[in-house]
Amino acid sequence: MKKIHTRRKRKYRLSAHINPYYFFHPNLKNRKRPKTFKTEEAANFWALNHGLKPGEYYLQKVKKNKKFQIVVYNGQNKNNTNKKNNP
């Protein structure tokens, strides 16, 4: 990538010694990661508040078996797909 002119760096308040490649490519720095929880209770509480019933998801151990991630059966929430397909 071409270097950015000093005036541009001043305009966007960028550091002079750091390559601002990630500043101009927001998709690289704003990647969405799966949500993880420290306890099973916290994961189940979050799922309940977001409309997931206990039979629609399961908890998977991630991050060296220290955290839990909610995984929905069939990769998606059945209620949301029904609403999208049948308005």
N, C-alpha and C positions, 0 to 999 in steps of 0.2 A: 504494500500500500504506500502511496505517496506520502511524504511528510506534509504536515499541516503548517501553513504559514504562521508566523508569530502573532500577527494581528488576530487571526482566528483563535489562537490559543488564549489570547488576552480576552477576547470577546466571550468565550465560553468558560473562562477562568480555569483553564487546564494547566497542569504542572508542565514546566518546560522540559523536564528531564524524563518524563514518563510517556510512553507511546499511547496516545488516546484512541487506539483502535476500538476498544470496547465501548467507549463513549459514543462513537458514531455507528455502532452496531448493537442496538438495544436488545435484539433477540438473543444475543449470546449471554448477556448478563442477567436476563430476566427469565431464565428457565424455571419452569414449575416442577418442583420435586414432590414426591408423594409425602403426604402428611404422616408423621409418626407420633407415637404416644409413649410415655414412660411406663404407664400402667395399663392393665386390661380394663380397669374401671373407667379410666379417662377415655379410652377408645370407645367403649360401649356407650358412655354418656354422650360423646360427640355424635356417634351414629344415631342414637335415639333422637337427639335434637335436630338432626338433618333428615329425619324421616325414613331412616333405614330400620327395618324390622330385624329381629335376631336371626331369622331364617334366610335373609337375603345376603348376608356377608359372613366372613370369617376373619379371624385375626391371624396374621402371619408374623413370625418373629424376624426382625431385621436388625441390622447394625450390630453384628456379633451377639445376637440373641439378647440384647439389652433393651430393645424397644419393640413396639408393636405397630403394625400397619394394617389398615382395614382394606380387605380385598372383597369386592362384590362378585358374587357368582355370575358367570357368563360375561364378566368384564364390564358390566354396566348395570345400572339400576333398572329393574323391570318397570317400575312405576313411571319413571321419566321417559322411557322409550315408548310406552303406551300413550302418554300424553302427546309426544311429538308426532307419532304416526296417526293417531286418531284425535284430532282437535275437537 
